[in-house]
Amino acid sequence: MKSQAVLGRSATINGELSPATAFFDVVNPATGKVFAQAPACEREHVDQAMTAARDAFRTWQADDDTRRVALRAMADTLDAAVGELAPVLTAEQGKPLTEAHWEIGGAAQWLRYYADLDLPREVVQDDDSEFVEVIRRPLGVVAAITPWNYPIMLAMWKIAPALRAGNTMVLKPSPFTPLSTLALGEIWREVLPPGVLNVIAGPDPLGAWMTTHPIPRKISFTGSTATGKRVAAAAADDLKRVTLELGGNDPAIVLPDADPAQIAEKLFWGAFANNGQICMAVKRVYVSENQRDELVEALAVLARDVVVGDPLSPDTRLGPVNNRPQFDRVSDLVADALAHGAVAAAGGEALDRPGYFYAPTILSGAQDGSRIVDEEQFGPVLPVVGYRDLDEVIERVNRGNYGLTASVWSADVERAAAVSARLDCGQVTVNSHGSAARPHLPFSGHKWSGVGVENGPWGLYGFTDLQVIARPATASSSSE
């Protein structure tokens, strides 16, 4: 295995490390300083990677057992490399080292889940006149583009089902977090046949070259809604299939019978895990007016006490915001909220230290119509909004453009479940938030939060086309 100083420095194309002639800087968000460089792939690298994936598809699609074995071997190799990968992930992303270990372990879990998942043939007619079955065929080459918040895990949401179904892939990570994903290509060169998984990196317009390239038959993208719309438009010209996992403005609705003291910690981590940089994190809390002050203070105590600091320190719970543009966006949204009457019960400003550190912030007094409530902040900020009428809150939540996840909090689980069923979003959890993001459960956004489904058999099916095979009945089939 290569040392951490080298790991993630090369693209992988057709099973070989591809030398680069140009590089771009990678910044450590805990310091704000450049700590490494990554290869800036050019259009010719895209052509080479797509061609390699197309050529590898011919044999990769043919052997189901080989694919199962390969996915298990990928998981084993990932587990073995966690000691080298986790520090790379922490250095470029900013999450605490323990969470980097967790992310890599979770990615291995996704690989093993899909290795064991069947892709059945469905017999729809078997009688004296005809034998008809429906099968699922792989699409071909998949172009996958992943974000910076969970570089390894969210790559695996694409790699595992796509390869399991028999597709091959060209994968591009965010230019903010390229190294850990490039390292995947390196460590799997001895596990996968050449061309099955090609990993390239670079700043714009690399993603546009991938989405408009004539070879891939599907684009799988995770990122912002604005970029997702551009990906969809680019894919439409060639009628490429798309799966788009996009933004969210995920609400937590606290019913009047909930005890703020009991729910505050779980609600806090539903919002602030990974420093709030999770598509399905709690982005806004709605609580009855007579409970608002108590809940705000309970959340504020947690925000003041949580350890924010060096992600390599074992005491750190929250690291920095990942990148300067996102840090500036969080700062701008909080400043706007404070200027329009919101009050910071905790935080409300950047921390005076190197890097992109922002104090965990609890805001009271913000209302629907303000940017901090209506937009996705994707950072360590949580507005708490009071309400008087539950039906009105549900209507307000459903009126928005996003519909990724939500949660409902109550001492009465049945009542909370009834409220959950009225919310227009892909996942709703009761008395927790985001806990249904598991390998075997579908993850999909409504409205502007996405197109298509990830995870579970539904995610696997999204990397296939249906084919009907109808033939005359034979003596053997009709007698079964």
C-alpha positions, 0 to 999 in steps of 0.5 A: 500500500502506498504511503499517505503522502502519495495516496490519492495523487493519480487518476485510475484509468483502465486499471492503471495509474494515469500520469497527469500533466496538470494539478490543482490545490487541495485545501485542509479546511482546518487550516485554510492552507493547501496541503496537497495537489490532485491531478487535473484531468483533461478531456482526453482523460475523460475519453480514455476513461469512457472508452476503457469502461465501455470495453470492460462492460462487454465481459463485466456484465456477463458473470454475476458470480464474479461481480459478487466476489469482486464487491466482497473483495472491494469491501475487504480491501476497504476495511484493510486500508482504513488506517491510511484512508481515514487521515486523508479523508479527514485532511481534505474534508475536515470531519473528525478522524473517528467519523472518517473511520465510520464513513469508510466502514459504512461504505464497506457495509454498502458493498457487502449489502449489494454483493448479497442482493439478488437481481431476479428474473421475473416469470410473468407467464408460464403456460401451454401457450407461452413462456414470458419473463422479465429480466433486468439488463445493465445500462452500460457505462455510468458517469458518477459525480459525487459531493464533498460532504461524504466523499467515500460513503456517497460514492459507494451509494453509486459504485455498489449498485452500479457494479452489482448490476453489471455496469462499469463506471467513470467516477469523479469526486468533488474538487474539494475532496478528491484525494480519498476517492482517487485512493479508491481507484488505487487500492482497487486496481488489483481487485477489479478488472481493468476499466470496470471502475475509472476514477478521474478528478479535476475542477470544472469543466470536467463534470460537464465533459462527463455528462455530455460525453456520448458513451455513458448511458446514465448520470448519477449525481449527488450535489446541489439542486442548481447543479443537478438541474444543469446535469439533467439538461445536459443528459436530456440531449442524449436521453441519458438516464439520470439519478439526481440526489439533490438539496433539502430543507429538512424540517423537524416538527416538534408536537406539543406533547414532546419534552424538550429536555428529552429530545434536545440532544437527539435533535441537536445531532440530527442537525449538527452531525458532520457539522450540519453538512448532510443533505438530510440534516435537520435544517429548521425546527418547528415547535409550539410557541409555549415550548420554544424558549425551553427547546432553544435553551436546551439546544443552545446549551449543547451548542455552547458545550460541544467541542469544535476544533482540530479534527485529529484530536480525539476530543473534537466532535465538530470540525470546520466547514469544508470549504471557503465558499460554503463557509462564506455562505453560512456566514452570510445566511446568519448575518442576514438572519440577525439583521432581520430580527433573529437572535443567536442563543448560541454562536452566531459568528465565525471562530477566531482561529485559522481554517473555516471554523464557525461556532455552532449556532442556534437561532431564535426568532427567525420566521418562514420567508427569511433566507435562513428558514427558506434556504438550505444552509448546509452548515452548523446553524439551526433556526428554531421557529415557533408555531401555534397551529400544527395544520398550518405548519404542515401546509407551510412545510409542504408548500416548499420546493424541497422534499428530502427528509423530515422528522416528527417528535412526540410522546405519542408515536402513533400521532407522530406517525399520522403527522409523518404520513402528511409530509411530502418528502422521501423519508420521515422518521419519528423521534429521530432524524435521518436514521432511515438512511440504510443500505436496504431502504430507498432514499429519494427526494420529492420535488426539487430534492431529486429524481430517482432512487438510491439504496435497496433493491430500488437503487439497484433497479435504477441501474438497469433497463427492463427487457421482456423475453417471450418465447413459445412454451416448451414441454419442460417449461409447461410441465414445471 
